[in-house]
Amino acid sequence: MSTIVPQIKLSENGPSVSRIIYGTWHMTGVDQNNEHTLSAPENILSRIKACLAAGITTFDLSDLYGFYQFEALFGEALKLEPEIKDQIQIITKTDIVKPCEAIPKCRIKHYNTSREYILQQVNRSLEMLGVKHIDLLLLHRQDMLMDADEVAEAFKLLHSEGKVLHFGGSNFTIQHFKLLQSRLPFPLVSNQFEFSPYEMSALTDDRLDYFQRKRIATMAYSPLGSGRLFSKNPDEQTRRLRAILEQTAADLGPDVTIDQVCYAWIMMHPAKICPVIGTTSLDRILTAAKSVRLVLDRQQWTEIWSASTGTQVP
Ligand SMILES: NC(=O)c1ccc[n+]([C@@H]2O[C@H](COP(=O)([O-])OP(=O)(O)OC[C@H]3O[C@@H](n4cnc5c(N)ncnc54)[C@H](OP(=O)(O)O)[C@@H]3O)[C@@H](O)[C@H]2O)c1
């Protein structure tokens, strides 16, 4: 099928993932009728199948999504068609501890990267998802109290047991990434952070230079500003972005949409950034997949940068 999203290796010894990754966070929320129907296993399955039909094989989760219940629902969805397990890669994350029913002793949102907590949460994720291994485990947020030796101990054990195949960071600075890497006998394979025409700091704070140098593909969450691009009350930056994205879409072809242009803008960067898309719409999953065909030129890319900043490049 011509809409197939290609696979990409996150790093030399890293896993192959789809160039566009499906993010599950919005499926844990309420739908337009204010009902929690999106996270029903049948609905999760239909999104997984729409992704697979488009070549999107990699799914981004976290232990905390859906108040620590979503992994179990995703696992239920996989049980409906067990052969799907062999066709997908699962990314999950841990370290955020948030007060809710599932964690009654938690008084304040905090991070936990202790050996004990990482092992406990990975074992829980495996059980809830009903899978033998996690393809890629990310530490969700940069823990100010991270003891890299302790994390490394947990990672080495999980790796030797075959429970987690690869490890990476999420929202990591370069220094934090290097610190954890310095204690590990195997390479961290990726870093996931916010990146879009709304959040471009990775372009100038050296992150994308560093990961390009290391030939490590990164993952961009909230590629549409977490839906801000489609806000009913758009702010000034959103108005500017919409205008240029609409113009670029029209120049690229009759059916091109502004979300596709956004994804193509992200993928144009040579650091090989994989957008983690957040739409829950079956149609928009297919639209997103088709964006791998779009190629912007340098002026189109820069016009979007300029619309975001409200300035020209120096
Ligand atoms: N590592 C981290 O700390 C972290 C943080 C945040 C997110 N993430 C991951 O990244 C994924 C994506 O993030 P995100 O959900 O913020 O991404 P996003 O793609 O920027 O935003 C998704 C939102 O945009 C809306 N949307 C998309 N296309 C639209 C269109 N054409 N018209 C109107 N609305 C549209 C979606 O609504 P519809 O569902 O109606 O399309 C959804 O509410 C998450 O699911 C999660 O897996 C990771």
The ligand as an SDF file (V2000), in Angstrom:
LIG
                    3D

 48 52  0  0  0  0  0  0  0  0999 V2000
    6.9190   11.6990   27.1030 N   0  0  0  0  0  0  0  0  0  0  0  0
    6.0570   12.5760   27.5630 C   0  0  0  0  0  0  0  0  0  0  0  0
    6.2660   13.2240   28.6080 O   0  0  0  0  0  0  0  0  0  0  0  0
    4.7860   12.8090   26.8000 C   0  0  0  0  0  0  0  0  0  0  0  0
    4.0090   13.9440   27.0780 C   0  0  0  0  0  0  0  0  0  0  0  0
    2.8420   14.1390   26.3170 C   0  0  0  0  0  0  0  0  0  0  0  0
    2.4840   13.2280   25.3340 C   0  0  0  0  0  0  0  0  0  0  0  0
    3.2630   12.1170   25.1120 N   0  0  0  0  0  0  0  0  0  0  0  0
    2.8900   11.1310   24.0620 C   0  0  0  0  0  0  0  0  0  0  0  0
    2.7420   11.8130   22.8340 O   0  0  0  0  0  0  0  0  0  0  0  0
    1.4620   11.5080   22.2780 C   0  0  0  0  0  0  0  0  0  0  0  0
    0.9940   12.6610   21.4500 C   0  0  0  0  0  0  0  0  0  0  0  0
    0.8720   13.8470   22.2330 O   0  0  0  0  0  0  0  0  0  0  0  0
   -0.3980   14.7530   22.0610 P   0  0  0  0  0  0  0  0  0  0  0  0
   -1.6000   13.9180   22.2430 O   0  0  0  0  0  0  0  0  0  0  0  0
   -0.2190   15.9540   22.8980 O   0  0  0  0  0  0  0  0  0  0  0  0
   -0.2370   15.0740   20.4670 O   0  0  0  0  0  0  0  0  0  0  0  0
   -0.9190   16.0150   19.4190 P   0  0  0  0  0  0  0  0  0  0  0  0
   -1.0110   15.1720   18.1940 O   0  0  0  0  0  0  0  0  0  0  0  0
   -0.1440   17.2780   19.3730 O   0  0  0  0  0  0  0  0  0  0  0  0
   -2.3710   16.3780   19.9700 O   0  0  0  0  0  0  0  0  0  0  0  0
   -3.4410   15.4770   19.8920 C   0  0  0  0  0  0  0  0  0  0  0  0
   -4.7200   16.2730   20.0130 C   0  0  0  0  0  0  0  0  0  0  0  0
   -4.8940   17.0350   18.8090 O   0  0  0  0  0  0  0  0  0  0  0  0
   -6.1890   16.8130   18.2940 C   0  0  0  0  0  0  0  0  0  0  0  0
   -6.1420   16.8220   16.8270 N   0  0  0  0  0  0  0  0  0  0  0  0
   -5.2670   16.1890   16.0230 C   0  0  0  0  0  0  0  0  0  0  0  0
   -5.5350   16.4240   14.7250 N   0  0  0  0  0  0  0  0  0  0  0  0
   -6.6160   17.2180   14.7130 C   0  0  0  0  0  0  0  0  0  0  0  0
   -7.3770   17.8050   13.6570 C   0  0  0  0  0  0  0  0  0  0  0  0
   -7.0600   17.6090   12.3740 N   0  0  0  0  0  0  0  0  0  0  0  0
   -8.4280   18.5750   14.0020 N   0  0  0  0  0  0  0  0  0  0  0  0
   -8.7440   18.7760   15.2960 C   0  0  0  0  0  0  0  0  0  0  0  0
   -8.0560   18.2320   16.3420 N   0  0  0  0  0  0  0  0  0  0  0  0
   -7.0080   17.4680   16.0440 C   0  0  0  0  0  0  0  0  0  0  0  0
   -6.5710   15.4410   18.7740 C   0  0  0  0  0  0  0  0  0  0  0  0
   -7.9710   15.3190   18.7800 O   0  0  0  0  0  0  0  0  0  0  0  0
   -8.6820   14.0630   18.0360 P   0  0  0  0  0  0  0  0  0  0  0  0
   -8.4060   12.8910   18.9100 O   0  0  0  0  0  0  0  0  0  0  0  0
  -10.1150   14.4470   17.9850 O   0  0  0  0  0  0  0  0  0  0  0  0
   -8.0720   13.9370   16.6690 O   0  0  0  0  0  0  0  0  0  0  0  0
   -5.9460   15.3870   20.1520 C   0  0  0  0  0  0  0  0  0  0  0  0
   -6.8060   15.9580   21.1120 O   0  0  0  0  0  0  0  0  0  0  0  0
    0.6000   11.1780   23.5030 C   0  0  0  0  0  0  0  0  0  0  0  0
   -0.5080   10.3770   23.1400 O   0  0  0  0  0  0  0  0  0  0  0  0
    1.5860   10.4240   24.3560 C   0  0  0  0  0  0  0  0  0  0  0  0
    1.6760    9.0700   23.9090 O   0  0  0  0  0  0  0  0  0  0  0  0
    4.4050   11.9120   25.8100 C   0  0  0  0  0  0  0  0  0  0  0  0
  1  2  1  0
  2  3  2  0
  2  4  1  0
  4  5  1  0
  4 48  2  0
  5  6  2  0
  6  7  1  0
  7  8  2  0
  8  9  1  0
  8 48  1  0
  9 10  1  0
  9 46  1  0
 10 11  1  0
 11 12  1  0
 11 44  1  0
 12 13  1  0
 13 14  1  0
 14 15  2  0
 14 16  1  0
 14 17  1  0
 17 18  1  0
 18 19  2  0
 18 20  1  0
 18 21  1  0
 21 22  1  0
 22 23  1  0
 23 24  1  0
 23 42  1  0
 24 25  1  0
 25 26  1  0
 25 36  1  0
 26 27  1  0
 26 35  1  0
 27 28  2  0
 28 29  1  0
 29 30  1  0
 29 35  2  0
 30 31  1  0
 30 32  2  0
 32 33  1  0
 33 34  2  0
 34 35  1  0
 36 37  1  0
 36 42  1  0
 37 38  1  0
 38 39  2  0
 38 40  1  0
 38 41  1  0
 42 43  1  0
 44 45  1  0
 44 46  1  0
 46 47  1  0
M  CHG  2   8   1  16  -1
M  END
$$$$
